[in-house]
């Protein structure tokens, strides 16, 4: 038995996470998802499958929604990453407020991914149609069955003119 | 005075007797016409911001300092014996702290005695062979490849009908039928009932293996420190996990604390501890470090439970007026390699309709496939497909409205136990659901084509019967803080249903406090005992205890206020956080002032769940109506609308009631149309590993859902008049959709899921 961790070359990268500059050392095979959850302790981002089939790990990279389990941490060097924590857990955030008002979640495990996907959508398209909303979150699996409530919450935000586009500082 | 009573408890379709402690007298049931300010209102979730904002910590979010990562080596064979295992290279690998296997792990019985924690005989692809605990996830996974195993491959059987043939390979030494024999039930004389029938219909129904696929995979984080063990567990039953883990590792129960403050879905698959829980605990003891074992999505597909595949045959006999003369039912449930309780397939055929002659013959069969687990109304979902498709086939044969046939066979009492129902408002559910879907527009089978005839529309329906009464034991505590806020503690868990919110509403109602002045904490075995969150029982079991605890705290507040206000306690009124003397509004004291005066936590209350009445049967009821459009060129079924109406007693929170209906309906749509967990018969390999080959419903599949509630309190079920809503909404959905498809195309498909290929075959468009 060896008490020390396996030796693996790491790369130092700089990136901006939720408005804050970070410098971290990452092993080549670590994903952005692992970096966010395990190194930066931003556990709001969830792992649902680890292979890009469920959307639970969705974060924004340079403003676009990506599956963080399919991005290597080193690929995030120099980029701007936003996780669910960027919304500040603030009841005034339009998306968070709409999700609560419409009961657009049950267990809540897929919810940060749903919200980040929609945040990406609203950034591209401030007033998306129902079709655009459904297409955006088609890849986000919800097993509890909050689909219709998620649509309603997103439509509600769209009716208010969309979600704020910049990360909170 | 506390007393022990023996109580018959209905749970997930089975009746068992248990001893429970009842701490005194129960409260009278809330009257049906009681006016409430919080109960019955659509309060948003009290933990909503934590869940949507990413601050809620689930088991998988626990990373205690020094934590090690575990990974499990699983059997690549459907049936094999471990001839030799060498873990030396894995143990010596960089970063590895421990390897557990049948060589070195304690002999711990598992699967109710049918297996061991590490069993040298492996009975499905995915059965546990060994476990590695290492510095990080990668090191643990890498080390799995270094374990050398020589498997003696044995013959296997994956099909239930094959497994019950004479001479079939044995999955379990006592035989392949769970419990040793078929379960049989009979009333009246079915053969005579069939002879007396003027019409008979007969069909075979098949339902698929359905995976729960909770978004949070199964997992535990165990921290064994000194003589105490703390386990974070993604579970529906923290106290059950405590009992199982304590027994497995040989600790007294009070040294084990199980935590599950947030949980990412279970649907029946997380009703107890898993091998992973015990392995994490043992590894933590050995390494003196916290250990996490969390399933990958692939493990979730192989080894986390499933609704078992069924094959069922049903024959109905009826008079020309639609009245049933006989129900003859046969069902097999393929429960995989391990299962302790048989699937209660016989429930609906025995009880849903008035019928003097009923025979059921059912068996749960072991095969070399992944173990089954309870899944949202186990047995009842499957059996309702057979029964309700047969009833609609009967209606088509008679040229009658299927709803009318059901009304003519309405069961007025429990024909199995020969006693009344506490409440039954199925007729109201039929009426509300039929109005919502526009049932009067339904045309006889085959329904009229739409437009150019390529697409055909149809309507179908199905009824629902289920338990959901809840039961003792459950206990709760309330304390009033010096600032006038209150805390509720209860050892239940909120698995996503909104239990935390509904229980908070009950306390808020009694204490006349706004919901945001009450903090309810749960998911901790240091709190008062509560049962598992399954069987649609959480609110019906825990709610009455919370109400009683709050009532006791309220009584203490009134008595303390009476003393402070120099009045009789019966003259003191509590309203909006203030206590005053009746008729003298200015002789008052605020709750905060009163409790503040008395210091820390001197006002408290404790409550328990009273016993169930033993002279009635408590059931939930419901009906669902589906409208579908079938594309006869592609075979695709699009569900246009589901109208769902259920009788679950008093509704505490209509917002979350609707969410439960949506959830059940959508999982039912998956079973009806797309979900099928496939095992390769040649190898026993699972062919759908993860979400890419297993189609859980996505946005594009979800239709309009009209969630309706009868909302009439049950007069005797418990002191709140509630019944459970968790499972009922899934029960009728697959049958209602199958019936709508049959109405649309004029051919009845009862082999679920109804895929485009099956539709095209039914239409004779492909071979």
Interface residues (C-beta under 8 A of the other chain):
Chain A: X1 X2 X3 X4 X5 X6 X7 X27 X29 X37 X38 X41 X42 X43 X44 X45 X46 X47 X48 X49 X50 X51 X53 X54 X56 X83 X84 X85 X87 X88 X89 X90 X91 X93 X96 X99 X100 X101 X103 X104 X105 X106 X107 X108 X109 X110 X111 X112 X115 X134 X135 X137 X138 X139 X141 X142 X143 X144 X145 X146 X147 X148 X149 X150 X151
Chain B: X44 X45 X48 X49 X50 X51 X52 X53 X54 X55 X56 X57 X58 X60 X61 X63 X91 X92 X93 X94 X95 X96 X97 X98 X135 X136 X138 X139 X142 X212 X213 X214 X215 X216 X262 X263 X264 X265 X267 X296 X297 X495 X496 X497 X498 X655 X656 X658 X659 X662 X663 X664 X665 X666 X667 X690 X691 X692 X696 X697 X698 X699 X700 X702 X704 X705
